[in-house]
Amino acid sequence: MPEVYRFSKPEIVIRIYPREPKHHKPHFHVEFQGKKMSISIDDVEEIDGYLPPNARRIVLSWARENQEFLRRAWDAVRAGKKPPKLK
């Protein structure tokens, strides 16, 4: 399960799974203190799960600013390649 980004403070992990049949649209998974959420890339909307409000705000803001990176990461991971690094 490739990690595509990690926030250090607070520790939030962003992952994209290579073969996940559950959701059909491009999305990523967030993990924070045992809580998980799936978020669509194209419209930056919550699909499933729960994050505490502060972590949710941080992730949604970051995702809006980094949609192009997330699209490239989605394409790479789904093609079996290593995700790009965020510059």
N, C-alpha and C positions, 0 to 999 in steps of 0.2 A: 504494500500500500504506500505508494510514493508520497512522501512529504514534499509539498511544493513551497511551503513558507512556514516560518515559526516566529512568532512574536516572543520577545524575551520577557518583557514586563507589561502586562501580565502574560504568563506563559499560555499562549494559544497556538494550536497546531492546525495547519490547513493541509488537507490531503485530497487527492483525486484518486479514485480506485480505477484500475485498468479495465476490469470487466464486471460491471455491476448492472444487472438487468432491471433493478427496481425502478429507476428513473430514466426516462428517455432523453430528456433535455440536458444540455451541458450544465454541470453543477459541481460543487465542491463540498467537502465535509469539514466541519470545525469541531475540535475537541478542546474543552476547557474545564478543568477540575472535575472530571468524570461526567460532564454534561456534553451532549453532542447535538449538532444541528446540520442539516443539509441546506445549501443555498444555491439558487440558480445563478448562473453566470450572466446570462443575457439581460435579465431584468432585476437582478440582485434582490430577489424575493425569497423569503423563507419557504422551504418545501416541507420540512419535517424536523421535529426535535425541539429542544429548548436550550437557551443560553441565558444566564443572568443578564439583566438589562445593560449593565456597563460593558460587558464582553460583547454582547450583541451589537451595541452601538459602534464599538471599535471595529468589529469585523465588517459590518455593513458599510461603514465609511471607507475602510481600506479597500473593500471589493469594488466599490464604485470608482475609486481612483485607479484601480489596477485591473479593470476588466480585460484589456488587451492581453496582459500577461496571463490572466486566468484562462482566456481562450486558447492561447498558445500552449499553456500547460495541459489543458484538457486534450487538445489535439495530439500532443506528444505522448502523453500517458496512454491514451486510448489506442495509439498506434504502436504501443509497446516500446516507446523510447523514453529516455530520461527527460524529466521536465526541465525547462529552462530555468536559469537563475534570475531572480528579480534584481534589476539594476537600480 
